[in-house]
Amino acid sequence: MRVRVRTILGLVEVLGGREQDVEVAAGTTVAGLLTHLGERCAARDPSGVFRAEGGGIQPHIRVLVNGRQPAFLLGPETELHDGDDVLLLPPAAGG
Amino acid sequence: MFAGGFTGVILRVDLTTRTSSTEPMPADVARDFIGGAGVGIKYLFDEVPAGADALGPENKLIFSSGPFTGTTIPCASRMAVTGKSPLTGAVGMALTGGFFPAELKFAGYDALIIEGKAEKPTYLWIKDGAVQFRDAGWLWGTHTGDCQQLLKDDLKDQGIRVACIGPAGERQAKVACIINERRAAGRKGLGAVMGSKNLKAIAVRGSSEVGIADEAKFKAARSSMREEMRQSPVLYSAFAKLGTPMVVDLTGALGILSAKNWSETGVFVPVEQLGAESQKEVNIGRNPCHNCPVACSQIKIARTGPYEGTIAEGPEFETYYSLGTNTGVADQGAVIAADRLCDELGIDSMSAGSAVGFAMELYEKGILDSAATGGIDLRFGNAEAMLEVLRLIALREGIGELLADGVKAAAEKIGDEAGYYAMHVKGLELPAYDVRGAKAHGLNYATSYTGADHNRGYAFQEIFGIPVPWEVDRFSYDDKGKLCKWNQDVRSATCDCPTMCAFLLDTSLPATAPANTAALMEAVTGLVYTPEQIVDVGERVNNLARAFNAREGFGRPDDTLPRRLMEEPLQEGGSKGQLIAQADLDAMLDDYYTARGWDVATGKPGRAKLESLGLGYVADELEV
């Protein structure tokens, strides 16, 4: 299945673009996607946004699935579906 | 009288009689309201009678800094300007930074209360204890930048600080602001109040220092705060470099960057043209406020196109919305030029840009024709038209006369159908965040005492994902009334009153702001508070402001949102499908009034709540 991964600011360089479609196996969870992205982006991730061991992402990066934080879904084990919109947000401020 | 922080002196100026006097800052006012917005609203409620004409001599203009202003506490440069808003008829309170607030403090004053109306254009020259009323006929008509420089030259002191109005304030345009340096007490039309008093400018120079009650505690509290700033994951690493425009990228991704008068949020998202990356080409410097180590405010230059070479301080995020996405203008140079024009003419870029976007939608829908626009092709995206209409607003000429008093008044003049497209709450135009995708932020628009004002109860939980005081789902309505109250009270108590830059609350102190404020208050002033008592100050201020508005006739029916937000779901983007239906707004309001201890049917504060906050006399005044 295919999910849309979007990001902003400093993470654009790490992910290799502002948005992209990513192919993952059916049943992939949020945690699984982050592991997949970590492996895929390792060469562009010298500061370790994605954790090399055990998957996941730095705690100050916000992950939203279809606009919602996984905490309000099923946490890292939230299962993704074809066409889902996954947003990775580094800290921002101001406004 | 005070061990530190406060000068203990309020300067009162009567423009009608051309007299000034000083009086002590009452100890109980300092204790209960701290300063800034709290002191401003206290004097507004007590001294401006119900039903006063906001543009009449009975309205007052109160400039009030806080006990932290002028100290070496980082990011405490600010000052509130308070009066009855001519734009809304409710509390008008706007904060500004820069250097004027500290200078007023150095001159010896915690607050300056302007009363009456000068017979002819006047400026005030305040040098320490001396106050002079001077002719401003020669300054009338000047832009704000020129006005400030002319006064410095005339007074032969480049170090003086000036707060002034431009041509818009002189004409009492209700979207007029007050400018000091390149900062603005921007919203709610307080520039029109200053203009109504024939007061062109206030020049100030001071030579005293702000006292500190306990130097050892002060150094410890300041160090603790600095450490929290250093630990922030965003303050120095990103915010100091990118400034507020980074929120263009964030809100664009979240699908809440409002566009084309809120008709194309999530559809028209020009992040590449107006967002953080595009700043690199135009940023040429930074300009910190007094004693600010962050320096988020950026100097920008238009690099190409017809506005090449134009320099502005800003635009900030909100202006990239109001003069950018909201008008369909995805052009850095045009937004920089428009921002500079607003500053020079002395108009609030947010309300004025909203008015232009509103007129553009009406023009495209055929509700306004070319006769109404004076032949201006007022389609979305027409940058030249936007700049021309901004100029006309400030001068009250042509279509500018229609728009100069904001979208609510303009819609009433045009007729019923226009009202649907007038994006405001209580007459104050909406800020950038399309709150269909951020419910507590929307509830704050509906209930803020100044109208649709993101700064009075910013829901950083929804916008930035900060899990304080608890983690929230931005699309959920659960407990958003309680959250909105928390945001409004903490923001007021820890930012608007002491006074402190609100960006620190979001970036560095979300969980510790009340304790930080309490520690600093004890160190600076000698007044001892618990963190809970600090938050109580915010609740007191919000209740007193609400009482002022209730006395003016505002109630639950006014705590609402534009129909578009309640009837049209977002079409595209990261918040697709979201809206705030009337029933959901009603449920949030019930939760909010209950959390506040206000009457759920009327939205009025009751006697028990007011008395618990030491506001029994307010209950008497409201007859509740």
Interface residues (C-beta under 8 A of the other chain):
Chain A: R6 T7 I8 L9 G10 R18 H60 R62 L64 G67 R68 Q69 A71 F72 D85 L87 L89 P90 P91 A92 A93 G94 G95
Chain B: P233 V234 L235 A238 F239 L242 G243 T244 P245 M246 V247 D249 L250 T251 G252 A253 L254 G255 V271 G275 A276 C296 E316 F317 E318 A432 Y433 G437 H454 Y458 I463 F464 G465 E471 D473 R474 F475 S476 F503 D506 T507 G574 S575 K576 Q578
